[in-house]
Amino acid sequence: MTNKVRGYMQLHPYHLVGPSPWPMFTSFSLMNLATSIALTSHGYMGHNYMMVMCAMTMLYSMTLWFKDMMAESTYLGDHTLAVKKGMMQGFLLFVVSEMLIFVSLFWAYLHSALNPSVELGMQWPPAGMEAMSAAELPLLNTMMLLASGVTITFAHHALINGNRKNTLYGFLYSTLLIVIFVGCQGLEYKIAPFTISDSVYGSTFFSATGLHGLHMMMLGIMLALCTWRVYNYDFTNSSHVGAETTILYTHVLDVMWLFMYMVMYWWGA
């Protein structure tokens, strides 16, 4: 359906989004999730039911929002070249903000690591703490992320060349690798010899790696969604902004993990 059929002639290439409840609904869901996490962490709630319910509500609202966006892009033709360019620029700004968050966490880690105080025993890791071995599970996770970078690049080239089968396989393999990575990181947290409350070492380590793990969960959802859209013939070799942003996000998180592995696992230990 074009804008002319809808009853008016649009004289610009931009998409004027109609009234939608999902931005407000998602905002309240995020606020409730953050509040429930804070209250649970400080012991005001004796269970995790509210936190899980808020997370499910947020995912549900985001799902409905993304469904409307995909309809606008694939079936209504609202995403013109100007709209796609604006979406890509917006996503690049989002990536820059994400990188600055990780820069602050690296800063906090290196501030204590390069000049450990008396309270830390004048050494890093602090006295009496056993660091995570960089040659075991973290190395396996690093190899899987490097492999996901290869498979997503394979999918990108196949998508540009119009090879739907290889594109589908590339996104599928990338999704499986990210899911395995998240599972292995959860296992790593379970067997870790220290906790988030063990001095500044534990707090900065788990804050940085945990935030990266949260982003990997989001990336897994994005890759699974792209896999479904490729299967559903939503992407073409000339129109695939959703796939491009997901591919870019995969590479950014891969590079961020490499820095995290070298600084916090290899050098920091």
TISELO-371533 format. One record per residue: residue number from 1; residue in one letter; x, y, z of N, C-alpha, C in turn. Coordinates in nm, 3 decimals. Each point is the difference from the previous one (the first is absolute). Last residue first. Example, Ala and Ser with C-alpha at 12.3 -4.5 7.8 and 13.67 -1.06 7.14 Angstrom:
residues 2
  num  residuo      n_X      n_Y      n_Z     ca_X     ca_Y     ca_Z      c_X      c_Y      c_Z
    2        s    1.285   -0.225    0.708    0.082    0.119    0.006   -0.077    0.109    0.073
    1        a    0.029   -0.572   -0.007   -0.089    0.119    0.000    0.090    0.120    0.000
//
This chain:
residues 269
  num  residuo      n_X      n_Y      n_Z     ca_X     ca_Y     ca_Z      c_X      c_Y      c_Z
  269        a    4.519   -1.145    3.486    0.025   -0.118    0.085    0.148   -0.020    0.025
  268        g   -0.176    0.349   -0.286   -0.045    0.024    0.137    0.027   -0.116    0.094
  267        w    0.097   -0.024   -0.478    0.089    0.094    0.071   -0.038    0.014    0.147
  266        w   -0.277   -0.298   -0.246    0.141   -0.032   -0.025    0.092    0.091    0.077
  265        y   -0.476    0.059    0.045    0.030   -0.143    0.019    0.149   -0.028   -0.011
  264        m   -0.180    0.446   -0.054   -0.053   -0.052    0.126    0.033   -0.146    0.025
  263        v    0.155    0.244   -0.403    0.023    0.084    0.118   -0.039   -0.072    0.129
  262        m   -0.060   -0.212   -0.431    0.142    0.035    0.016    0.026    0.075    0.130
  261        y   -0.448   -0.110   -0.116    0.077   -0.122    0.025    0.147    0.034    0.026
  260        m   -0.289    0.348   -0.126   -0.032   -0.046    0.135    0.081   -0.124    0.036
  259        f    0.031    0.172   -0.439    0.066    0.091    0.095   -0.024   -0.047    0.144
  258        l   -0.224   -0.241   -0.325    0.144   -0.021   -0.015    0.078    0.091    0.094
  257        w   -0.469    0.054   -0.029    0.038   -0.117    0.078    0.150   -0.029   -0.011
  256        m   -0.183    0.346   -0.260   -0.004    0.038    0.140    0.042   -0.118    0.089
  255        v   -0.048   -0.074   -0.461    0.121    0.078    0.027    0.005    0.040    0.148
  254        d   -0.389   -0.222   -0.141    0.116   -0.089   -0.013    0.129    0.073    0.035
  253        l   -0.399    0.246   -0.024    0.007   -0.078    0.124    0.115   -0.101   -0.005
  252        v   -0.078    0.256   -0.388    0.036    0.091    0.111    0.015   -0.079    0.130
  251        h   -0.156   -0.228   -0.385    0.142    0.031   -0.009    0.046    0.090    0.114
  250        t   -0.461   -0.102   -0.031    0.078   -0.122    0.027    0.149    0.030   -0.002
  249        y   -0.298    0.341   -0.126   -0.003   -0.021    0.145    0.080   -0.125    0.039
  248        l   -0.060    0.093   -0.460    0.089    0.099    0.062    0.008   -0.020    0.150
  247        i   -0.306   -0.264   -0.232    0.136   -0.041   -0.035    0.101    0.096    0.064
  246        t   -0.454    0.108    0.043    0.032   -0.118    0.080    0.143   -0.047   -0.026
  245        t   -0.169    0.352   -0.263    0.020    0.045    0.138    0.036   -0.117    0.092
  244        e   -0.106   -0.099   -0.449    0.125    0.076    0.008    0.028    0.047    0.143
  243        a   -0.412   -0.219   -0.100    0.112   -0.094   -0.002    0.133    0.074    0.015
  242        g   -0.389    0.259   -0.033   -0.002   -0.077    0.124    0.114   -0.100    0.008
  241        v   -0.066    0.249   -0.400    0.054    0.082    0.108    0.004   -0.077    0.132
  240        h   -0.078   -0.106   -0.509    0.017   -0.088    0.117    0.063    0.078    0.116
  239        s   -0.099    0.021   -0.555   -0.078    0.056    0.109    0.006   -0.095    0.119
  238        s    0.215   -0.097   -0.418    0.011    0.146    0.000   -0.077    0.066    0.114
  237        n    0.012   -0.478   -0.090    0.141    0.038   -0.005    0.019    0.151    0.000
  236        t   -0.425   -0.202    0.254    0.052   -0.013   -0.136    0.145    0.045   -0.001
  235        f   -0.396   -0.187    0.391    0.118    0.075   -0.042    0.028   -0.024   -0.148
  234        d   -0.363   -0.220    0.227   -0.017    0.142    0.031    0.116    0.086   -0.051
  233        y   -0.134   -0.505   -0.006    0.023    0.082   -0.120   -0.022    0.149    0.026
  232        n   -0.001   -0.382    0.320   -0.130    0.052   -0.043    0.012    0.092   -0.122
  231        y    0.383   -0.192    0.213   -0.085   -0.114   -0.035   -0.133    0.045   -0.060
  230        v    0.285    0.327    0.176    0.059   -0.055   -0.123   -0.084   -0.118   -0.049
  229        r   -0.124    0.182    0.407   -0.035    0.092   -0.110    0.063   -0.046   -0.132
  228        w    0.100   -0.238    0.399   -0.140   -0.019   -0.036   -0.039    0.089   -0.117
  227        t    0.429    0.055    0.175   -0.012   -0.134   -0.060   -0.142   -0.027   -0.046
  226        c    0.084    0.392    0.245    0.049    0.011   -0.138   -0.008   -0.134   -0.072
  225        l   -0.112    0.004    0.454   -0.100    0.075   -0.075    0.042    0.015   -0.146
  224        a    0.305   -0.193    0.298   -0.112   -0.092   -0.022   -0.110    0.067   -0.082
  223        l    0.363    0.266    0.132    0.040   -0.097   -0.103   -0.112   -0.100   -0.029
  222        m   -0.069    0.315    0.347    0.008    0.068   -0.130    0.037   -0.098   -0.112
  221        i    0.003   -0.158    0.443   -0.137    0.026   -0.043    0.000    0.066   -0.137
  220        g    0.417   -0.068    0.198   -0.059   -0.128   -0.036   -0.144    0.016   -0.048
  219        l    0.223    0.376    0.173    0.048   -0.033   -0.133   -0.057   -0.134   -0.047
  218        m   -0.090    0.139    0.438   -0.073    0.084   -0.094    0.041   -0.034   -0.143
  217        m    0.240   -0.211    0.334   -0.137   -0.051   -0.001   -0.085    0.079   -0.098
  216        m    0.431    0.152    0.076    0.002   -0.121   -0.083   -0.138   -0.066   -0.004
  215        h    0.068    0.373    0.279   -0.004    0.041   -0.140    0.003   -0.121   -0.094
  214        l    0.049   -0.080    0.456   -0.135    0.049   -0.025   -0.016    0.045   -0.145
  213        g    0.429   -0.126    0.144   -0.087   -0.116   -0.012   -0.145    0.039   -0.026
  212        h    0.313    0.339    0.090    0.024   -0.057   -0.132   -0.089   -0.123   -0.023
  211        l   -0.012    0.191    0.420   -0.064    0.090   -0.095    0.022   -0.050   -0.143
  210        g    0.218   -0.237    0.338   -0.145   -0.020    0.009   -0.076    0.090   -0.096
  209        t    0.471    0.043    0.045   -0.034   -0.123   -0.072   -0.150   -0.028    0.004
  208        a    0.152    0.385    0.235    0.038    0.008   -0.141   -0.043   -0.125   -0.077
  207        s   -0.077    0.014    0.467   -0.075    0.108   -0.064    0.029    0.005   -0.149
  206        f    0.240   -0.301    0.274   -0.135   -0.048   -0.029   -0.085    0.109   -0.064
  205        f    0.444    0.116    0.123    0.003   -0.115   -0.090   -0.141   -0.043   -0.039
  204        t    0.061    0.343    0.325    0.029    0.046   -0.136   -0.001   -0.115   -0.100
  203        s   -0.070   -0.108    0.455   -0.107    0.089   -0.046    0.024    0.048   -0.143
  202        g    0.327   -0.274    0.225   -0.121   -0.074   -0.034   -0.108    0.090   -0.057
  201        y    0.398    0.207    0.146    0.031   -0.095   -0.108   -0.126   -0.074   -0.043
  200        v    0.004    0.295    0.373   -0.020    0.069   -0.127    0.030   -0.092   -0.118
  199        s   -0.143   -0.254    0.446    0.082    0.120   -0.027   -0.030    0.060   -0.136
  198        d   -0.276   -0.387    0.098    0.140   -0.016    0.043    0.084    0.115   -0.052
  197        s   -0.476   -0.093   -0.093    0.022    0.074    0.124    0.143   -0.010    0.052
  196        i   -0.172   -0.234   -0.389   -0.004    0.143   -0.029    0.025    0.085    0.124
  195        t    0.218   -0.488   -0.009   -0.133    0.052   -0.028    0.007    0.150   -0.026
  194        f    0.349   -0.471   -0.048   -0.029    0.124    0.072   -0.139    0.047   -0.043
  193        p    0.212   -0.388   -0.192    0.050   -0.006    0.138   -0.025    0.126    0.081
  192        a   -0.298   -0.237   -0.420    0.099    0.105    0.028    0.044   -0.007    0.146
  191        i   -0.338   -0.269   -0.252    0.121   -0.061    0.055    0.107    0.103    0.035
  190        k   -0.427    0.131   -0.185   -0.034   -0.099    0.103    0.124   -0.057    0.067
  189        y    0.030    0.300   -0.370   -0.041    0.071    0.122   -0.027   -0.099    0.113
  188        e    0.094   -0.180   -0.422    0.120    0.065    0.055   -0.033    0.074    0.129
  187        l   -0.352   -0.186   -0.248    0.076   -0.104    0.068    0.125    0.057    0.065
  186        g   -0.252    0.289   -0.267   -0.075   -0.033    0.121    0.069   -0.108    0.081
  185        q    0.178    0.104   -0.415    0.028    0.108    0.095   -0.078   -0.020    0.130
  184        c   -0.074   -0.300   -0.354    0.133   -0.021    0.058    0.035    0.110    0.100
  183        g   -0.405    0.040   -0.241   -0.005   -0.114    0.091    0.134   -0.026    0.068
  182        v   -0.024    0.333   -0.332   -0.073    0.043    0.120   -0.008   -0.113    0.101
  181        f    0.191   -0.104   -0.418    0.084    0.094    0.074   -0.068    0.043    0.130
  180        i   -0.244   -0.261   -0.303    0.100   -0.081    0.071    0.091    0.089    0.083
  179        v   -0.309    0.215   -0.275   -0.072   -0.071    0.107    0.097   -0.084    0.081
  178        i    0.167    0.212   -0.383   -0.026    0.098    0.106   -0.073   -0.066    0.117
  177        l    0.080   -0.262   -0.382    0.127    0.032    0.067   -0.021    0.099    0.114
  176        l   -0.369   -0.107   -0.278    0.037   -0.114    0.086    0.129    0.028    0.076
  175        t   -0.142    0.319   -0.320   -0.092   -0.004    0.114    0.037   -0.112    0.097
  174        s    0.236    0.031   -0.405    0.037    0.109    0.090   -0.088    0.001    0.124
  173        y   -0.101   -0.306   -0.344    0.122   -0.039    0.071    0.043    0.109    0.099
  172        l   -0.367    0.100   -0.276   -0.034   -0.108    0.090    0.121   -0.043    0.082
  171        f    0.052    0.324   -0.343   -0.070    0.055    0.117   -0.033   -0.109    0.101
  170        g    0.199   -0.141   -0.403    0.091    0.088    0.073   -0.064    0.058    0.125
  169        y   -0.261   -0.263   -0.301    0.094   -0.081    0.077    0.094    0.088    0.084
  168        l   -0.295    0.218   -0.293   -0.075   -0.066    0.107    0.092   -0.084    0.087
  167        t    0.183    0.197   -0.384   -0.034    0.104    0.099   -0.072   -0.062    0.119
  166        n    0.095   -0.273   -0.369    0.119    0.024    0.082   -0.024    0.109    0.104
  165        k   -0.357   -0.088   -0.296    0.033   -0.120    0.075    0.120    0.021    0.091
  164        r   -0.144    0.342   -0.310   -0.084   -0.012    0.119    0.039   -0.120    0.086
  163        n    0.253    0.328   -0.350   -0.001   -0.143    0.027   -0.076   -0.025    0.131
  162        g    0.124    0.433   -0.230   -0.130   -0.058   -0.028   -0.009   -0.149    0.021
  161        n    0.369    0.334    0.082    0.002   -0.068   -0.129   -0.131   -0.071   -0.033
  160        i    0.061    0.226    0.416    0.029    0.100   -0.104   -0.006   -0.063   -0.138
  159        l   -0.043   -0.286    0.369   -0.117    0.086   -0.012    0.019    0.104   -0.110
  158        a    0.360   -0.282    0.116   -0.103   -0.076   -0.071   -0.125    0.085   -0.021
  157        h    0.350    0.184    0.254    0.039   -0.010   -0.140   -0.104   -0.078   -0.081
  156        h   -0.070    0.025    0.463   -0.008    0.134   -0.059    0.034   -0.004   -0.149
  155        a    0.049   -0.393    0.264   -0.141    0.030   -0.026   -0.015    0.136   -0.069
  154        f    0.429   -0.124    0.139   -0.043   -0.090   -0.108   -0.145    0.029   -0.038
  153        t    0.167    0.215    0.373    0.057    0.060   -0.120   -0.036   -0.082   -0.123
  152        i   -0.122   -0.169    0.414   -0.085    0.115   -0.031    0.054    0.075   -0.122
  151        t    0.245   -0.372    0.164   -0.128   -0.044   -0.056   -0.090    0.119   -0.035
  150        v    0.419    0.084    0.211    0.021   -0.059   -0.133   -0.134   -0.036   -0.063
  149        g    0.001    0.158    0.441    0.037    0.107   -0.091    0.020   -0.049   -0.142
  148        s   -0.075   -0.311    0.341   -0.124    0.070   -0.034    0.026    0.118   -0.092
  147        a    0.370   -0.237    0.170   -0.071   -0.080   -0.099   -0.131    0.066   -0.041
  146        l    0.244    0.196    0.344    0.072    0.018   -0.125   -0.068   -0.080   -0.113
  145        l   -0.167   -0.061    0.430   -0.035    0.132   -0.050    0.072    0.031   -0.131
  144        m    0.103   -0.401    0.219   -0.136   -0.005   -0.054   -0.045    0.136   -0.053
  143        m    0.420   -0.035    0.214    0.003   -0.070   -0.128   -0.139   -0.007   -0.062
  142        t    0.038    0.180    0.431    0.063    0.089   -0.097    0.002   -0.065   -0.138
  141        n   -0.149   -0.257    0.363   -0.098    0.103   -0.035    0.056    0.095   -0.106
  140        l    0.292   -0.320    0.178   -0.100   -0.065   -0.084   -0.107    0.100   -0.045
  139        l    0.318    0.149    0.307    0.062   -0.019   -0.131   -0.097   -0.068   -0.097
  138        p   -0.134    0.054    0.454    0.004    0.128   -0.074    0.064   -0.012   -0.138
  137        l   -0.004   -0.390    0.286   -0.130    0.035   -0.057    0.000    0.136   -0.071
  136        e    0.469   -0.127    0.107   -0.102   -0.105    0.010   -0.131    0.047   -0.065
  135        a    0.422    0.253    0.077    0.024   -0.106   -0.098   -0.106   -0.109    0.003
  134        a    0.044    0.391    0.300   -0.029    0.048   -0.135    0.010   -0.109   -0.105
  133        s   -0.135   -0.007    0.546    0.102   -0.042   -0.096   -0.039    0.042   -0.140
  132        m   -0.138    0.258    0.462   -0.051   -0.096   -0.096    0.110   -0.035   -0.100
  131        a    0.135    0.159    0.503   -0.057    0.050   -0.125   -0.050   -0.113   -0.087
  130        e    0.053    0.060    0.552    0.046   -0.082   -0.112   -0.070    0.046   -0.127
  129        m    0.134    0.241    0.504   -0.100   -0.029   -0.103    0.063   -0.078   -0.114
  128        g    0.230    0.187    0.394   -0.092   -0.104    0.043   -0.106   -0.036   -0.101
  127        a    0.224    0.473   -0.050    0.057   -0.109    0.079   -0.110   -0.095    0.046
  126        p   -0.087    0.277   -0.451    0.023    0.027    0.143    0.049   -0.124    0.075
  125        p    0.114    0.017   -0.523   -0.122    0.009    0.081    0.032    0.021    0.148
  124        w    0.291    0.223   -0.097   -0.119   -0.026   -0.082    0.012   -0.135   -0.068
  123        q    0.212    0.325    0.454    0.018   -0.092   -0.113   -0.133   -0.021   -0.071
  122        m    0.088    0.228    0.433    0.100    0.055   -0.092    0.028   -0.095   -0.116
  121        g   -0.347   -0.045    0.345    0.124   -0.074    0.019    0.111    0.043   -0.094
  120        l   -0.450    0.190    0.056    0.003   -0.113   -0.092    0.126   -0.084    0.014
  119        e   -0.068    0.398    0.255   -0.113   -0.087    0.034   -0.005   -0.124   -0.090
  118        v    0.312    0.349   -0.081    0.041   -0.083    0.115   -0.111   -0.099    0.036
  117        s   -0.012    0.157   -0.507    0.017    0.067    0.128    0.043   -0.098    0.109
  116        p    0.084    0.004   -0.560   -0.076   -0.061    0.110    0.034    0.063    0.134
  115        n    0.051    0.125   -0.518    0.051    0.058    0.125   -0.078   -0.055    0.118
  114        l   -0.083   -0.155   -0.441    0.131    0.060   -0.025    0.061    0.062    0.125
  113        a   -0.441   -0.198    0.008    0.098   -0.102   -0.036    0.140    0.059   -0.017
  112        s   -0.394    0.269    0.091    0.043   -0.076    0.117    0.111   -0.099   -0.032
  111        h   -0.174    0.260   -0.350    0.035    0.097    0.105    0.050   -0.070    0.125
  110        l   -0.177   -0.244   -0.371    0.142    0.034   -0.012    0.043    0.101    0.106
  109        y   -0.463   -0.129   -0.017    0.085   -0.118    0.023    0.148    0.038    0.001
  108        a   -0.319    0.333   -0.107   -0.011   -0.037    0.140    0.090   -0.118    0.034
  107        w   -0.027    0.130   -0.451    0.067    0.104    0.079   -0.003   -0.037    0.148
  106        f   -0.242   -0.266   -0.299    0.144   -0.025   -0.013    0.079    0.101    0.084
  105        l   -0.457    0.071   -0.024    0.028   -0.120    0.080    0.147   -0.039   -0.009
  104        s   -0.154    0.363   -0.261   -0.007    0.036    0.141    0.031   -0.120    0.090
  103        v   -0.032   -0.071   -0.464    0.121    0.078    0.031    0.001    0.037    0.148
  102        f   -0.385   -0.205   -0.174    0.107   -0.096    0.026    0.132    0.070    0.029
  101        i   -0.364    0.270   -0.117   -0.032   -0.070    0.125    0.111   -0.097    0.035
  100        l    0.025    0.217   -0.411    0.038    0.089    0.110   -0.033   -0.061    0.135
   99        m   -0.135   -0.225   -0.394    0.145   -0.007    0.014    0.047    0.088    0.115
   98        e   -0.455    0.017   -0.118    0.033   -0.129    0.062    0.150   -0.012    0.023
   97        s   -0.156    0.375   -0.236   -0.037    0.010    0.141    0.031   -0.130    0.075
   96        v    0.065    0.003   -0.465    0.098    0.087    0.066   -0.031    0.013    0.148
   95        v   -0.309   -0.231   -0.265    0.122   -0.079    0.017    0.108    0.082    0.070
   94        f   -0.399    0.221   -0.119   -0.025   -0.096    0.109    0.124   -0.083    0.028
   93        l    0.010    0.282   -0.370    0.008    0.079    0.123   -0.025   -0.089    0.122
   92        l   -0.056   -0.198   -0.417    0.141    0.029    0.022    0.020    0.083    0.126
   91        f   -0.439   -0.086   -0.143    0.061   -0.120    0.058    0.149    0.021    0.025
   90        g   -0.239    0.344   -0.217   -0.043   -0.015    0.139    0.062   -0.120    0.068
   89        q    0.076    0.061   -0.458    0.071    0.101    0.077   -0.038   -0.007    0.148
   88        m   -0.233   -0.278   -0.296    0.139   -0.045    0.012    0.083    0.099    0.081
   87        m   -0.445    0.111   -0.101    0.003   -0.112    0.095    0.143   -0.049    0.020
   86        g   -0.075    0.335   -0.325   -0.019    0.052    0.135    0.006   -0.110    0.105
   85        k    0.016   -0.124   -0.453    0.121    0.072    0.036   -0.009    0.054    0.142
   84        k   -0.380   -0.202   -0.182    0.103   -0.100    0.029    0.130    0.066    0.041
   83        v   -0.351    0.278   -0.142   -0.032   -0.061    0.129    0.106   -0.102    0.040
   82        a    0.032    0.198   -0.426    0.027    0.099    0.104   -0.026   -0.056    0.139
   81        l   -0.108   -0.265   -0.374    0.145    0.012    0.014    0.038    0.099    0.110
   80        t   -0.474   -0.209    0.075    0.067    0.046   -0.121    0.150    0.008    0.024
   79        h   -0.428   -0.235    0.241    0.143    0.021    0.022    0.068    0.032   -0.132
   78        d   -0.470   -0.113    0.037    0.025    0.130    0.062    0.149    0.031    0.016
   77        g   -0.290   -0.391   -0.189    0.092    0.079   -0.080    0.032    0.137    0.057
   76        l   -0.283   -0.405    0.140   -0.060    0.131   -0.025    0.091    0.091   -0.081
   75        y    0.128   -0.455    0.132   -0.129   -0.008   -0.067   -0.061    0.136   -0.036
   74        t    0.441   -0.068    0.222   -0.012   -0.105   -0.101   -0.128    0.012   -0.082
   73        s    0.109    0.319    0.360    0.113   -0.013   -0.091   -0.031   -0.093   -0.116
   72        e   -0.317    0.071    0.350    0.024    0.127   -0.069    0.110   -0.012   -0.104
   71        a   -0.082   -0.371    0.275   -0.112    0.020   -0.092    0.017    0.129   -0.079
   70        m    0.309   -0.091    0.338    0.021   -0.090   -0.114   -0.112    0.012   -0.101
   69        m   -0.041    0.241    0.401    0.108    0.055   -0.081    0.027   -0.088   -0.122
   68        d   -0.314   -0.148    0.320   -0.052    0.115   -0.074    0.107    0.060   -0.091
   67        k    0.131   -0.347    0.285   -0.094   -0.052   -0.100   -0.057    0.113   -0.085
   66        f    0.274    0.104    0.370    0.078   -0.046   -0.115   -0.091   -0.055   -0.110
   65        w   -0.204    0.121    0.403    0.054    0.119   -0.064    0.078   -0.038   -0.125
   64        l   -0.164   -0.343    0.274   -0.110    0.064   -0.073    0.048    0.125   -0.073
   63        t    0.312   -0.222    0.273   -0.040   -0.087   -0.110   -0.110    0.063   -0.083
   62        m    0.139    0.210    0.397    0.097    0.019   -0.108   -0.035   -0.085   -0.121
   61        s   -0.260   -0.052    0.387   -0.025    0.131   -0.061    0.097    0.028   -0.113
   60        y    0.064   -0.397    0.245   -0.127   -0.005   -0.072   -0.030    0.132   -0.070
   59        l    0.376   -0.033    0.284    0.022   -0.075   -0.124   -0.128   -0.006   -0.083
   58        m   -0.032    0.196    0.426    0.082    0.083   -0.087    0.024   -0.069   -0.135
   57        t   -0.226   -0.240    0.335   -0.083    0.109   -0.050    0.077    0.089   -0.096
   56        m    0.233   -0.341    0.223   -0.088   -0.057   -0.100   -0.092    0.107   -0.060
   55        a    0.279    0.125    0.356    0.081   -0.031   -0.118   -0.086   -0.057   -0.112
   54        c   -0.203    0.078    0.415    0.031    0.127   -0.066    0.084   -0.023   -0.125
   53        m   -0.094   -0.372    0.269   -0.123    0.047   -0.064    0.024    0.131   -0.074
   52        v    0.352   -0.179    0.258   -0.024   -0.083   -0.118   -0.125    0.048   -0.075
   51        m    0.098    0.209    0.409    0.104    0.032   -0.098   -0.021   -0.078   -0.129
   50        m   -0.278   -0.095    0.367   -0.033    0.131   -0.056    0.101    0.039   -0.108
   49        y    0.073   -0.402    0.242   -0.117   -0.010   -0.087   -0.032    0.133   -0.067
   48        n    0.358   -0.158    0.326    0.031    0.060   -0.130   -0.121    0.003   -0.093
   47        h    0.061    0.026    0.575   -0.012   -0.092   -0.113    0.030    0.077   -0.128
   46        g   -0.025    0.202    0.440    0.057   -0.129    0.031   -0.008   -0.102   -0.112
   45        m    0.045    0.565    0.056   -0.088   -0.105   -0.052    0.068   -0.134    0.023
   44        y    0.218    0.381    0.142   -0.135    0.042    0.032   -0.104   -0.098   -0.054
   43        g    0.505    0.000   -0.039   -0.068   -0.082    0.099   -0.139    0.043    0.036
   42        h    0.335    0.167   -0.338    0.019    0.054    0.135   -0.083   -0.071    0.105
   41        s   -0.023   -0.121   -0.466    0.143   -0.002    0.034    0.025    0.048    0.142
   40        t   -0.441    0.019   -0.182    0.041   -0.138    0.026    0.145   -0.007    0.043
   39        l   -0.174    0.418   -0.127   -0.061   -0.044    0.125    0.039   -0.143    0.035
   38        a    0.151    0.180   -0.414    0.060    0.071    0.113   -0.057   -0.048    0.133
   37        i   -0.189   -0.173   -0.396    0.138   -0.049    0.016    0.066    0.066    0.120
   36        s   -0.429    0.150   -0.123   -0.007   -0.133    0.062    0.140   -0.059    0.019
   35        t   -0.036    0.417   -0.222   -0.042    0.012    0.141   -0.002   -0.136    0.069
   34        a    0.090    0.014   -0.465    0.111    0.059    0.076   -0.034    0.011    0.149
   33        l   -0.342   -0.148   -0.288    0.107   -0.099    0.006    0.117    0.053    0.082
   32        n   -0.362    0.290   -0.087   -0.038   -0.104    0.096    0.109   -0.105    0.014
   31        m    0.063    0.333   -0.325    0.004    0.060    0.134   -0.035   -0.104    0.106
   30        l   -0.039   -0.129   -0.450    0.140    0.015    0.038    0.013    0.059    0.141
   29        s   -0.431   -0.029   -0.181    0.052   -0.134    0.025    0.146    0.004    0.044
   28        f   -0.209    0.399   -0.136   -0.047   -0.041    0.133    0.050   -0.140    0.035
   27        s    0.103    0.155   -0.429    0.066    0.084    0.099   -0.041   -0.038    0.142
   26        t   -0.216   -0.207   -0.369    0.136   -0.051    0.019    0.074    0.080    0.105
   25        f   -0.428    0.149   -0.123   -0.012   -0.129    0.068    0.139   -0.059    0.028
   24        m   -0.026    0.397   -0.256   -0.037    0.025    0.139   -0.006   -0.131    0.079
   23        p    0.087   -0.038   -0.464    0.108    0.073    0.069   -0.031    0.026    0.148
   22        w   -0.340   -0.219   -0.273    0.114   -0.080    0.041    0.116    0.079    0.061
   21        p   -0.452    0.132   -0.200    0.011   -0.012    0.147    0.132   -0.061    0.045
   20        s   -0.137    0.319   -0.447    0.035   -0.136    0.041    0.013   -0.007    0.152
   19        p   -0.151    0.334   -0.472   -0.007   -0.023    0.146    0.025   -0.147    0.034
   18        g    0.224    0.141   -0.456   -0.131    0.022    0.059    0.000   -0.025    0.150
   17        v    0.416    0.170   -0.328   -0.055   -0.115    0.073   -0.134    0.036    0.061
   16        l    0.274    0.173   -0.433   -0.067    0.060    0.116   -0.075   -0.112    0.072
   15        h    0.434    0.013   -0.353   -0.112   -0.077    0.051   -0.056    0.068    0.124
   14        y    0.269    0.212   -0.458    0.012   -0.048    0.138   -0.128   -0.068    0.046
   13        p    0.126    0.242   -0.430    0.029   -0.145    0.006    0.001   -0.058    0.140
   12        h   -0.318    0.414   -0.223    0.135   -0.020    0.054    0.024   -0.150    0.016
   11        l   -0.422    0.199   -0.132    0.096    0.074   -0.080    0.142   -0.009    0.054
   10        q   -0.503   -0.286   -0.009    0.112    0.040    0.085    0.109    0.061   -0.086
    9        m   -0.559   -0.070   -0.041    0.126   -0.002   -0.074    0.111    0.053    0.090
    8        y   -0.491   -0.269    0.112    0.072    0.127   -0.004    0.130   -0.019   -0.074
    7        g   -0.318   -0.361    0.087   -0.088    0.116   -0.006    0.071    0.133    0.000
    6        r    0.144   -0.488   -0.022   -0.057    0.030    0.132   -0.083    0.129   -0.002
    5        v    0.246   -0.145   -0.381   -0.120   -0.081    0.018   -0.067    0.032    0.133
    4        k    0.409    0.204   -0.094   -0.102    0.053   -0.090   -0.131   -0.075    0.017
    3        n    0.391   -0.140    0.229   -0.063    0.115    0.064   -0.109    0.062   -0.088
    2        t    0.094   -0.522   -0.058    0.077    0.122   -0.007   -0.073    0.113    0.069
    1        m    0.008   -0.565    0.030   -0.085    0.118    0.000    0.089    0.124    0.000
//
